[in-house]
Amino acid sequence: MSSGQLPQSVPYGYEPPKDIKKGTLFFYDAFEDIGRQELEQALRHSKLNGFADLVLYPIHIEE
């Protein structure tokens, strides 16, 4: 223990909460026809299903 830190105590039998978050949900799209409602739905879906992150990954179309 480094100087300046006080020891911490926990009740007998204490177990730290388990991290129930999953990995990352990728939303892969051109986003040309995606509106606010669809983005909010994707965010709700990621939260309801326990994802840690939502990444918006735009498709790059070369013309």
Biopython code that builds the backbone (N, CA, C, O; Angstrom):
import numpy as np
from Bio.PDB.StructureBuilder import StructureBuilder

atoms = [
    (1, "MET", "N", (0.854, -1.171, 0.000)),
    (1, "MET", "CA", (0.000, 0.000, 0.000)),
    (1, "MET", "C", (0.898, 1.230, 0.000)),
    (1, "MET", "O", (1.854, 1.311, 0.771)),
    (2, "SER", "N", (0.583, 2.187, -0.870)),
    (2, "SER", "CA", (1.403, 3.395, -0.927)),
    (2, "SER", "C", (1.024, 4.335, 0.203)),
    (2, "SER", "O", (-0.064, 4.243, 0.771)),
    (3, "SER", "N", (1.922, 5.223, 0.512)),
    (3, "SER", "CA", (1.673, 6.156, 1.611)),
    (3, "SER", "C", (0.522, 7.085, 1.254)),
    (3, "SER", "O", (0.346, 7.451, 0.092)),
    (4, "GLY", "N", (-0.247, 7.457, 2.243)),
    (4, "GLY", "CA", (-1.361, 8.362, 2.044)),
    (4, "GLY", "C", (-2.683, 7.674, 1.759)),
    (4, "GLY", "O", (-3.722, 8.334, 1.749)),
    (5, "GLN", "N", (-2.678, 6.376, 1.529)),
    (5, "GLN", "CA", (-3.920, 5.658, 1.269)),
    (5, "GLN", "C", (-4.326, 4.889, 2.513)),
    (5, "GLN", "O", (-3.499, 4.254, 3.168)),
    (6, "LEU", "N", (-5.605, 4.956, 2.826)),
    (6, "LEU", "CA", (-6.131, 4.225, 3.969)),
    (6, "LEU", "C", (-6.642, 2.867, 3.502)),
    (6, "LEU", "O", (-7.169, 2.752, 2.396)),
    (7, "PRO", "N", (-6.492, 1.839, 4.334)),
    (7, "PRO", "CA", (-7.037, 0.535, 3.949)),
    (7, "PRO", "C", (-8.563, 0.602, 3.907)),
    (7, "PRO", "O", (-9.178, 1.323, 4.693)),
    (8, "GLN", "N", (-9.161, -0.137, 3.006)),
    (8, "GLN", "CA", (-10.614, -0.175, 2.898)),
    (8, "GLN", "C", (-11.110, -1.510, 3.426)),
    (8, "GLN", "O", (-10.445, -2.536, 3.285)),
    (9, "SER", "N", (-12.287, -1.483, 4.035)),
    (9, "SER", "CA", (-12.866, -2.732, 4.525)),
    (9, "SER", "C", (-14.211, -2.957, 3.840)),
    (9, "SER", "O", (-14.909, -2.013, 3.471)),
    (10, "VAL", "N", (-14.547, -4.216, 3.684)),
    (10, "VAL", "CA", (-15.824, -4.596, 3.088)),
    (10, "VAL", "C", (-16.457, -5.654, 3.973)),
    (10, "VAL", "O", (-15.748, -6.351, 4.699)),
    (11, "PRO", "N", (-17.782, -5.790, 3.930)),
    (11, "PRO", "CA", (-18.443, -6.796, 4.755)),
    (11, "PRO", "C", (-18.027, -8.210, 4.352)),
    (11, "PRO", "O", (-17.659, -8.462, 3.205)),
    (12, "TYR", "N", (-18.093, -9.123, 5.319)),
    (12, "TYR", "CA", (-17.757, -10.519, 5.063)),
    (12, "TYR", "C", (-18.676, -11.068, 3.977)),
    (12, "TYR", "O", (-19.888, -10.857, 4.021)),
    (13, "GLY", "N", (-18.110, -11.762, 3.014)),
    (13, "GLY", "CA", (-18.886, -12.361, 1.939)),
    (13, "GLY", "C", (-19.146, -11.426, 0.770)),
    (13, "GLY", "O", (-19.814, -11.805, -0.192)),
    (14, "TYR", "N", (-18.626, -10.214, 0.846)),
    (14, "TYR", "CA", (-18.836, -9.246, -0.233)),
    (14, "TYR", "C", (-18.187, -9.728, -1.518)),
    (14, "TYR", "O", (-17.039, -10.173, -1.515)),
    (15, "GLU", "N", (-18.916, -9.638, -2.602)),
    (15, "GLU", "CA", (-18.365, -9.921, -3.923)),
    (15, "GLU", "C", (-18.620, -8.698, -4.788)),
    (15, "GLU", "O", (-19.744, -8.199, -4.842)),
    (16, "PRO", "N", (-17.594, -8.214, -5.459)),
    (16, "PRO", "CA", (-17.798, -7.035, -6.301)),
    (16, "PRO", "C", (-18.797, -7.337, -7.417)),
    (16, "PRO", "O", (-18.878, -8.471, -7.889)),
    (17, "PRO", "N", (-19.555, -6.325, -7.837)),
    (17, "PRO", "CA", (-20.530, -6.569, -8.907)),
    (17, "PRO", "C", (-19.834, -7.032, -10.177)),
    (17, "PRO", "O", (-18.753, -6.561, -10.530)),
    (18, "LYS", "N", (-20.486, -7.966, -10.848)),
    (18, "LYS", "CA", (-19.906, -8.492, -12.080)),
    (18, "LYS", "C", (-20.174, -7.516, -13.219)),
    (18, "LYS", "O", (-21.249, -6.922, -13.308)),
    (19, "ASP", "N", (-19.191, -7.364, -14.074)),
    (19, "ASP", "CA", (-19.333, -6.508, -15.237)),
    (19, "ASP", "C", (-20.164, -7.259, -16.267)),
    (19, "ASP", "O", (-19.710, -8.238, -16.859)),
    (20, "ILE", "N", (-21.385, -6.787, -16.467)),
    (20, "ILE", "CA", (-22.283, -7.490, -17.378)),
    (20, "ILE", "C", (-22.305, -6.857, -18.770)),
    (20, "ILE", "O", (-23.083, -7.276, -19.626)),
    (21, "LYS", "N", (-21.481, -5.882, -18.995)),
    (21, "LYS", "CA", (-21.440, -5.233, -20.301)),
    (21, "LYS", "C", (-20.766, -6.128, -21.325)),
    (21, "LYS", "O", (-19.748, -6.767, -21.055)),
    (22, "LYS", "N", (-21.364, -6.155, -22.506)),
    (22, "LYS", "CA", (-20.786, -6.893, -23.621)),
    (22, "LYS", "C", (-19.801, -5.981, -24.323)),
    (22, "LYS", "O", (-19.444, -4.926, -23.801)),
    (23, "GLY", "N", (-19.376, -6.369, -25.465)),
    (23, "GLY", "CA", (-18.422, -5.590, -26.249)),
    (23, "GLY", "C", (-19.058, -4.407, -26.949)),
    (23, "GLY", "O", (-19.832, -3.658, -26.352)),
    (24, "THR", "N", (-18.731, -4.247, -28.202)),
    (24, "THR", "CA", (-19.130, -3.091, -28.989)),
    (24, "THR", "C", (-20.129, -3.501, -30.063)),
    (24, "THR", "O", (-19.962, -4.523, -30.728)),
    (25, "LEU", "N", (-21.174, -2.687, -30.222)),
    (25, "LEU", "CA", (-22.139, -2.877, -31.295)),
    (25, "LEU", "C", (-21.788, -1.893, -32.403)),
    (25, "LEU", "O", (-21.771, -0.681, -32.186)),
    (26, "PHE", "N", (-21.508, -2.422, -33.598)),
    (26, "PHE", "CA", (-21.168, -1.580, -34.744)),
    (26, "PHE", "C", (-22.409, -1.375, -35.612)),
    (26, "PHE", "O", (-23.093, -2.335, -35.966)),
    (27, "PHE", "N", (-22.690, -0.131, -35.947)),
    (27, "PHE", "CA", (-23.776, 0.238, -36.849)),
    (27, "PHE", "C", (-23.107, 0.646, -38.156)),
    (27, "PHE", "O", (-22.592, 1.756, -38.286)),
    (28, "TYR", "N", (-23.122, -0.275, -39.128)),
    (28, "TYR", "CA", (-22.407, -0.099, -40.392)),
    (28, "TYR", "C", (-23.413, 0.264, -41.475)),
    (28, "TYR", "O", (-24.216, -0.577, -41.878)),
    (29, "ASP", "N", (-23.380, 1.528, -41.960)),
    (29, "ASP", "CA", (-24.365, 1.991, -42.923)),
    (29, "ASP", "C", (-23.825, 3.219, -43.646)),
    (29, "ASP", "O", (-22.830, 3.809, -43.223)),
    (30, "ALA", "N", (-24.482, 3.601, -44.736)),
    (30, "ALA", "CA", (-24.102, 4.828, -45.449)),
    (30, "ALA", "C", (-24.658, 6.054, -44.718)),
    (30, "ALA", "O", (-24.161, 7.163, -44.911)),
    (31, "PHE", "N", (-25.684, 5.864, -43.881)),
    (31, "PHE", "CA", (-26.324, 6.914, -43.087)),
    (31, "PHE", "C", (-26.974, 8.006, -43.931)),
    (31, "PHE", "O", (-27.258, 9.091, -43.424)),
    (32, "GLU", "N", (-27.213, 7.731, -45.212)),
    (32, "GLU", "CA", (-27.883, 8.720, -46.055)),
    (32, "GLU", "C", (-29.373, 8.795, -45.732)),
    (32, "GLU", "O", (-29.959, 9.877, -45.770)),
    (33, "ASP", "N", (-29.983, 7.666, -45.419)),
    (33, "ASP", "CA", (-31.420, 7.617, -45.145)),
    (33, "ASP", "C", (-31.718, 7.332, -43.675)),
    (33, "ASP", "O", (-32.847, 6.982, -43.330)),
    (34, "ILE", "N", (-30.735, 7.476, -42.824)),
    (34, "ILE", "CA", (-30.906, 7.209, -41.393)),
    (34, "ILE", "C", (-31.200, 8.526, -40.682)),
    (34, "ILE", "O", (-30.447, 9.494, -40.791)),
    (35, "GLY", "N", (-32.307, 8.537, -39.956)),
    (35, "GLY", "CA", (-32.697, 9.741, -39.232)),
    (35, "GLY", "C", (-32.433, 9.609, -37.740)),
    (35, "GLY", "O", (-31.877, 8.620, -37.263)),
    (36, "ARG", "N", (-32.846, 10.633, -37.031)),
    (36, "ARG", "CA", (-32.653, 10.675, -35.579)),
    (36, "ARG", "C", (-33.343, 9.492, -34.889)),
    (36, "ARG", "O", (-32.793, 8.903, -33.959)),
    (37, "GLN", "N", (-34.544, 9.153, -35.347)),
    (37, "GLN", "CA", (-35.285, 8.052, -34.713)),
    (37, "GLN", "C", (-34.534, 6.729, -34.824)),
    (37, "GLN", "O", (-34.471, 5.963, -33.862)),
    (38, "GLU", "N", (-33.971, 6.465, -35.984)),
    (38, "GLU", "CA", (-33.226, 5.220, -36.169)),
    (38, "GLU", "C", (-31.968, 5.189, -35.308)),
    (38, "GLU", "O", (-31.609, 4.147, -34.761)),
    (39, "LEU", "N", (-31.304, 6.332, -35.191)),
    (39, "LEU", "CA", (-30.108, 6.388, -34.342)),
    (39, "LEU", "C", (-30.469, 6.188, -32.875)),
    (39, "LEU", "O", (-29.762, 5.495, -32.144)),
    (40, "GLU", "N", (-31.582, 6.800, -32.446)),
    (40, "GLU", "CA", (-32.034, 6.619, -31.065)),
    (40, "GLU", "C", (-32.449, 5.167, -30.816)),
    (40, "GLU", "O", (-32.221, 4.632, -29.732)),
    (41, "GLN", "N", (-33.054, 4.537, -31.816)),
    (41, "GLN", "CA", (-33.431, 3.124, -31.687)),
    (41, "GLN", "C", (-32.190, 2.246, -31.551)),
    (41, "GLN", "O", (-32.177, 1.308, -30.754)),
    (42, "ALA", "N", (-31.156, 2.545, -32.320)),
    (42, "ALA", "CA", (-29.902, 1.783, -32.215)),
    (42, "ALA", "C", (-29.286, 1.962, -30.831)),
    (42, "ALA", "O", (-28.774, 1.007, -30.247)),
    (43, "LEU", "N", (-29.336, 3.182, -30.311)),
    (43, "LEU", "CA", (-28.798, 3.440, -28.973)),
    (43, "LEU", "C", (-29.595, 2.683, -27.912)),
    (43, "LEU", "O", (-29.013, 2.077, -27.012)),
    (44, "ARG", "N", (-30.926, 2.718, -28.017)),
    (44, "ARG", "CA", (-31.766, 1.961, -27.071)),
    (44, "ARG", "C", (-31.460, 0.467, -27.148)),
    (44, "ARG", "O", (-31.345, -0.201, -26.121)),
    (45, "HIS", "N", (-31.329, -0.048, -28.358)),
    (45, "HIS", "CA", (-31.023, -1.471, -28.547)),
    (45, "HIS", "C", (-29.697, -1.834, -27.878)),
    (45, "HIS", "O", (-29.589, -2.866, -27.216)),
    (46, "SER", "N", (-28.692, -0.977, -28.057)),
    (46, "SER", "CA", (-27.384, -1.278, -27.463)),
    (46, "SER", "C", (-27.454, -1.257, -25.937)),
    (46, "SER", "O", (-26.817, -2.076, -25.274)),
    (47, "LYS", "N", (-28.224, -0.324, -25.381)),
    (47, "LYS", "CA", (-28.352, -0.252, -23.916)),
    (47, "LYS", "C", (-29.154, -1.428, -23.366)),
    (47, "LYS", "O", (-28.770, -2.033, -22.365)),
    (48, "LEU", "N", (-30.269, -1.747, -24.024)),
    (48, "LEU", "CA", (-31.117, -2.847, -23.554)),
    (48, "LEU", "C", (-30.406, -4.191, -23.608)),
    (48, "LEU", "O", (-30.689, -5.073, -22.798)),
    (49, "ASN", "N", (-29.503, -4.353, -24.539)),
    (49, "ASN", "CA", (-28.794, -5.621, -24.703)),
    (49, "ASN", "C", (-27.421, -5.624, -24.052)),
    (49, "ASN", "O", (-26.643, -6.557, -24.254)),
    (50, "GLY", "N", (-27.113, -4.597, -23.275)),
    (50, "GLY", "CA", (-25.910, -4.596, -22.454)),
    (50, "GLY", "C", (-24.601, -4.340, -23.170)),
    (50, "GLY", "O", (-23.542, -4.732, -22.679)),
    (51, "PHE", "N", (-24.653, -3.689, -24.320)),
    (51, "PHE", "CA", (-23.398, -3.381, -25.004)),
    (51, "PHE", "C", (-22.704, -2.210, -24.322)),
    (51, "PHE", "O", (-23.356, -1.272, -23.865)),
    (52, "ALA", "N", (-21.393, -2.271, -24.258)),
    (52, "ALA", "CA", (-20.620, -1.209, -23.623)),
    (52, "ALA", "C", (-20.533, 0.020, -24.519)),
    (52, "ALA", "O", (-20.530, 1.149, -24.027)),
    (53, "ASP", "N", (-20.462, -0.193, -25.839)),
    (53, "ASP", "CA", (-20.293, 0.916, -26.780)),
    (53, "ASP", "C", (-21.142, 0.706, -28.025)),
    (53, "ASP", "O", (-21.451, -0.420, -28.413)),
    (54, "LEU", "N", (-21.511, 1.834, -28.641)),
    (54, "LEU", "CA", (-22.167, 1.833, -29.946)),
    (54, "LEU", "C", (-21.293, 2.659, -30.871)),
    (54, "LEU", "O", (-21.023, 3.830, -30.602)),
    (55, "VAL", "N", (-20.852, 2.048, -31.960)),
    (55, "VAL", "CA", (-19.989, 2.742, -32.918)),
    (55, "VAL", "C", (-20.747, 2.913, -34.221)),
    (55, "VAL", "O", (-21.256, 1.946, -34.787)),
    (56, "LEU", "N", (-20.819, 4.161, -34.697)),
    (56, "LEU", "CA", (-21.422, 4.452, -35.996)),
    (56, "LEU", "C", (-20.311, 4.406, -37.025)),
    (56, "LEU", "O", (-19.404, 5.238, -37.013)),
    (57, "TYR", "N", (-20.387, 3.431, -37.915)),
    (57, "TYR", "CA", (-19.309, 3.185, -38.873)),
    (57, "TYR", "C", (-19.844, 3.429, -40.282)),
    (57, "TYR", "O", (-20.503, 2.556, -40.847)),
    (58, "PRO", "N", (-19.569, 4.613, -40.865)),
    (58, "PRO", "CA", (-20.113, 4.910, -42.194)),
    (58, "PRO", "C", (-19.409, 4.138, -43.306)),
    (58, "PRO", "O", (-18.193, 3.952, -43.289)),
    (59, "ILE", "N", (-20.213, 3.696, -44.274)),
    (59, "ILE", "CA", (-19.673, 3.044, -45.462)),
    (59, "ILE", "C", (-19.117, 4.138, -46.364)),
    (59, "ILE", "O", (-19.797, 5.129, -46.632)),
    (60, "HIS", "N", (-17.907, 3.968, -46.824)),
    (60, "HIS", "CA", (-17.299, 4.934, -47.736)),
    (60, "HIS", "C", (-17.474, 4.415, -49.157)),
    (60, "HIS", "O", (-16.880, 3.412, -49.551)),
    (61, "ILE", "N", (-18.299, 5.121, -49.910)),
    (61, "ILE", "CA", (-18.566, 4.726, -51.284)),
    (61, "ILE", "C", (-17.797, 5.656, -52.214)),
    (61, "ILE", "O", (-18.001, 6.869, -52.210)),
    (62, "GLU", "N", (-16.919, 5.074, -53.003)),
    (62, "GLU", "CA", (-16.160, 5.872, -53.961)),
    (62, "GLU", "C", (-16.897, 5.884, -55.284)),
    (62, "GLU", "O", (-17.327, 4.844, -55.782)),
    (63, "GLU", "N", (-17.038, 7.068, -55.844)),
    (63, "GLU", "CA", (-17.742, 7.187, -57.124)),
    (63, "GLU", "C", (-16.809, 7.645, -58.204)),
    (63, "GLU", "O", (-17.223, 7.802, -59.352)),
]
sb = StructureBuilder()
sb.init_structure("model")
sb.init_model(0)
sb.init_chain("A")
sb.init_seg("    ")
for serial, (resi, resn, name, xyz) in enumerate(atoms, 1):
    if name == "N":
        sb.init_residue(resn, " ", resi, " ")
    sb.init_atom(name, np.array(xyz, "f"), 0.0, 1.0, " ", f" {name:<3s}", serial, name[0])
structure = sb.get_structure()
